Amino acid sequence: MSNKEQEVLEKYISQHNLKITKQRRAVLEAFLNCEDHVSAEELYKIVSAKEPKIGLATVYRTLSLLTESGLAAELDFGDGQKRYEMNYAHEHHDHMICTECGKIIEFHNEVIEKLQEEVAQKNGFKMTSHKLDLFGICKECQQ
């Protein structure tokens, strides 16, 4: 586990008069090791394999802390299940979501980024953040 992410979480927790627990550290470590956009239930399965006494509610609460502290981003791809991805010290990217298999493809396109900025500027809109999610059918599901 990266010391930087642990420091961010511990600082956030102490500022809010909470305690850093073994369970919270276990959730953070499992989250940092996830390559995918993980749901709370998926993360719970990973963490509980190493920490059998951990509860699903602890995973939900810790994911909330990770999101509030800026370590995680909460994503909603319209499938009724919130997913989480690393947010700390990660480059901005957008997503393509397959509506058949649920595959999530991350991408970054400078032309799209520039167009979004131009649209905002033309409309006198000060953009503070944005996200772009494209829904469709991936190459594998089209075959």
C-alpha positions as CSV (number, residue, x, y, z in Angstrom):
1,M,0.0,0.0,0.0
2,S,1.3,3.5,-0.9
3,N,2.2,5.6,2.1
4,K,0.8,8.7,0.4
5,E,-2.7,7.3,0.1
6,Q,-2.6,6.0,3.7
7,E,-1.4,9.5,4.8
8,V,-4.3,11.1,3.0
9,L,-6.8,8.8,4.6
10,E,-5.3,9.1,8.1
11,K,-5.2,12.9,7.8
12,Y,-8.9,13.0,6.7
13,I,-9.9,10.6,9.5
14,S,-8.1,12.5,12.2
15,Q,-9.6,15.8,11.0
16,H,-13.0,14.3,11.4
17,N,-12.3,12.8,14.9
18,L,-12.4,9.2,13.6
19,K,-10.0,6.4,14.1
20,I,-7.9,4.5,11.6
21,T,-8.7,0.9,12.2
22,K,-7.2,-2.4,10.9
23,Q,-10.5,-2.9,8.9
24,R,-10.2,0.5,7.3
25,R,-6.6,-0.1,6.4
26,A,-7.6,-3.5,4.9
27,V,-10.3,-1.9,2.8
28,L,-7.9,0.8,1.6
29,E,-5.2,-1.8,0.7
30,A,-7.7,-4.0,-1.2
31,F,-9.1,-0.9,-3.0
32,L,-5.7,0.3,-4.0
33,N,-4.9,-3.2,-5.5
34,C,-8.1,-3.3,-7.6
35,E,-7.5,-2.8,-11.3
36,D,-11.2,-2.6,-12.1
37,H,-14.0,-0.2,-11.3
38,V,-15.1,-2.1,-8.2
39,S,-18.5,-2.2,-6.4
40,A,-18.7,-2.3,-2.6
41,E,-19.9,-5.9,-2.8
42,E,-17.0,-6.9,-5.0
43,L,-14.5,-5.1,-2.7
44,Y,-16.2,-6.8,0.3
45,K,-15.5,-10.3,-1.2
46,I,-11.8,-9.4,-1.7
47,V,-11.4,-7.9,1.8
48,S,-13.3,-10.6,3.7
49,A,-11.1,-13.3,2.2
50,K,-8.2,-11.7,4.2
51,E,-10.3,-10.3,7.1
52,P,-13.2,-12.7,7.7
53,K,-14.6,-10.6,10.5
54,I,-15.1,-7.5,8.4
55,G,-18.7,-6.5,7.6
56,L,-20.2,-5.2,4.4
57,A,-21.3,-2.0,6.3
58,T,-17.6,-1.3,7.1
59,V,-16.7,-1.6,3.5
60,Y,-19.5,0.8,2.5
61,R,-18.5,3.3,5.3
62,T,-14.8,3.1,4.3
63,L,-15.6,3.6,0.6
64,S,-17.5,6.7,1.7
65,L,-14.5,8.0,3.6
66,L,-12.2,7.2,0.6
67,T,-14.6,9.2,-1.6
68,E,-14.9,12.1,0.8
69,S,-11.1,12.3,1.3
70,G,-10.5,12.4,-2.5
71,L,-8.8,9.0,-2.8
72,A,-11.8,7.4,-4.6
73,A,-14.3,8.5,-7.2
74,E,-17.8,7.2,-7.0
75,L,-19.2,6.3,-10.5
76,D,-22.7,5.5,-11.6
77,F,-23.0,3.9,-15.0
78,G,-26.8,3.5,-14.8
79,D,-26.8,-0.2,-13.9
80,G,-28.1,0.3,-10.4
81,Q,-24.7,-0.3,-8.8
82,K,-22.2,2.3,-7.7
83,R,-18.6,1.6,-8.6
84,Y,-15.4,3.1,-7.4
85,E,-12.1,3.9,-8.9
86,M,-8.8,5.5,-7.7
87,N,-9.0,9.3,-7.8
88,Y,-5.9,10.4,-6.0
89,A,-3.0,11.5,-8.3
90,H,-4.6,9.9,-11.4
91,E,-5.1,11.5,-14.7
92,H,-8.5,12.5,-16.0
93,H,-10.2,10.0,-18.3
94,D,-13.6,9.1,-19.6
95,H,-15.4,5.8,-20.0
96,M,-17.1,3.6,-22.6
97,I,-19.5,1.2,-21.0
98,C,-20.8,-1.9,-22.9
99,T,-24.5,-2.4,-22.2
100,E,-24.3,-6.1,-23.1
101,C,-21.4,-7.4,-20.9
102,G,-20.8,-4.4,-18.6
103,K,-17.1,-4.0,-19.7
104,I,-15.8,-0.5,-18.9
105,I,-13.1,0.9,-21.1
106,E,-11.2,4.0,-20.0
107,F,-10.0,6.5,-22.6
108,H,-8.6,10.0,-22.9
109,N,-9.0,12.1,-26.0
110,E,-7.5,15.6,-26.3
111,V,-9.9,16.7,-29.1
112,I,-12.9,15.8,-27.0
113,E,-11.4,17.6,-24.0
114,K,-10.7,20.7,-26.0
115,L,-14.2,20.7,-27.5
116,Q,-15.8,20.5,-24.1
117,E,-13.8,23.5,-22.9
118,E,-14.7,25.5,-26.1
119,V,-18.4,24.7,-25.6
120,A,-18.3,25.8,-22.0
121,Q,-16.4,29.0,-22.9
122,K,-18.8,29.9,-25.8
123,N,-21.7,29.6,-23.3
124,G,-20.0,31.7,-20.6
125,F,-19.9,28.6,-18.4
126,K,-17.0,28.1,-15.9
127,M,-16.4,24.4,-16.0
128,T,-15.2,23.0,-12.6
129,S,-15.2,19.3,-13.5
130,H,-16.8,17.0,-16.0
131,K,-17.3,13.4,-17.0
132,L,-18.1,11.7,-20.2
133,D,-19.6,8.2,-20.3
134,L,-20.3,6.6,-23.6
135,F,-22.8,3.7,-23.7
136,G,-22.8,1.1,-26.5
137,I,-21.7,-2.4,-27.4
138,C,-18.0,-3.4,-27.2
139,K,-16.2,-5.1,-30.1
140,E,-16.4,-8.5,-28.5
141,C,-20.2,-8.4,-28.0
142,Q,-20.7,-7.2,-31.5
143,Q,-19.3,-10.4,-32.9
